[in-house]
Amino acid sequence: MINDNLLFFQKLGFLLICFVVLGFTTFLFKPSNLYSKEDLKLNLNKANFRQLVAVPYVGKKTALKIISLRKKLGYIKDISKLKNIRNFNKFKYYLKVEKNAS
């Protein structure tokens, strides 16, 4: 009889702890939306070689091609100017062009 009561309270305690932990993780540790996806994109006209190489699907050769194209055009007004560069359809989601680039 005592063992049955003890087992019941142990199960009840375990469930209570699980619900408390689940409640804390659900309500207190919500992911914050401090940055939008657009904020996290790299500005194509201000990025240096190291920053470009850090972009997924952009290697050293691709970064050099982007930089040489940027030097040739002055600055890139539209990201579609890079469409002839390898893996463009993959890395275009990580880059942006700001309209007021200097």
C-alpha positions in Angstrom: 0.0 0.0 0.0 2.8 2.4 0.9 4.7 1.5 -2.2 1.7 2.2 -4.4 1.2 5.6 -2.9 4.9 6.4 -3.2 4.9 5.3 -6.9 1.8 7.5 -7.6 3.4 10.6 -6.0 6.6 10.0 -7.9 4.8 9.8 -11.2 2.8 12.9 -10.3 6.0 14.8 -9.3 7.7 13.8 -12.5 4.7 14.9 -14.6 4.6 18.2 -12.7 8.3 18.8 -13.3 7.8 18.0 -17.1 4.9 20.5 -17.4 6.9 23.2 -15.6 9.9 22.8 -17.8 7.8 22.7 -20.9 5.9 25.8 -19.8 9.2 27.7 -19.2 10.7 26.7 -22.5 7.5 27.6 -24.4 6.6 30.9 -22.9 9.8 32.4 -21.4 12.3 31.4 -24.1 10.5 32.3 -27.2 12.8 33.1 -30.2 13.0 36.9 -30.6 12.5 38.6 -33.9 15.1 41.2 -33.5 16.3 40.8 -37.0 14.3 40.2 -40.2 15.7 38.0 -43.0 16.4 41.2 -44.9 18.5 42.6 -42.1 20.7 39.5 -42.1 21.5 39.7 -45.8 24.9 41.1 -46.8 25.1 44.4 -48.7 26.7 43.5 -52.0 28.2 46.9 -52.6 29.9 47.3 -49.2 31.0 43.7 -48.6 34.7 42.9 -48.7 36.4 39.7 -49.9 36.2 38.0 -46.5 32.6 38.8 -46.0 31.7 37.5 -49.5 33.6 34.3 -48.9 31.6 33.7 -45.7 28.4 33.7 -47.7 27.1 30.1 -48.4 27.9 29.0 -52.0 30.4 31.8 -52.6 34.0 30.7 -52.8 37.1 32.6 -53.4 36.7 32.7 -57.2 33.1 33.8 -57.0 34.0 36.5 -54.5 36.7 37.8 -56.8 34.3 37.8 -59.7 31.7 39.8 -57.7 34.4 42.3 -56.6 35.7 42.8 -60.2 32.2 43.3 -61.5 31.5 45.8 -58.8 34.7 47.7 -59.7 33.8 47.6 -63.4 30.2 48.9 -62.8 31.0 51.4 -60.1 28.4 49.7 -57.9 25.8 47.0 -58.5 22.3 48.4 -58.8 20.5 45.1 -59.2 21.4 41.7 -57.9 20.4 40.2 -61.2 23.7 41.6 -62.7 25.3 38.5 -61.0 23.1 36.0 -62.8 25.9 34.7 -65.0 28.1 33.9 -62.0 28.1 30.2 -60.9 25.7 29.3 -58.1 23.8 32.6 -58.4 20.5 30.9 -57.7 21.8 29.6 -54.5 23.7 32.6 -53.0 21.3 35.3 -54.2 19.2 34.7 -51.0 22.0 35.8 -48.8 22.8 39.1 -50.6 21.1 42.4 -51.0 21.6 45.7 -52.9 20.9 48.8 -51.0 19.5 51.6 -53.1 21.5 54.4 -51.5 24.9 52.7 -51.6 27.9 55.0 -51.8 
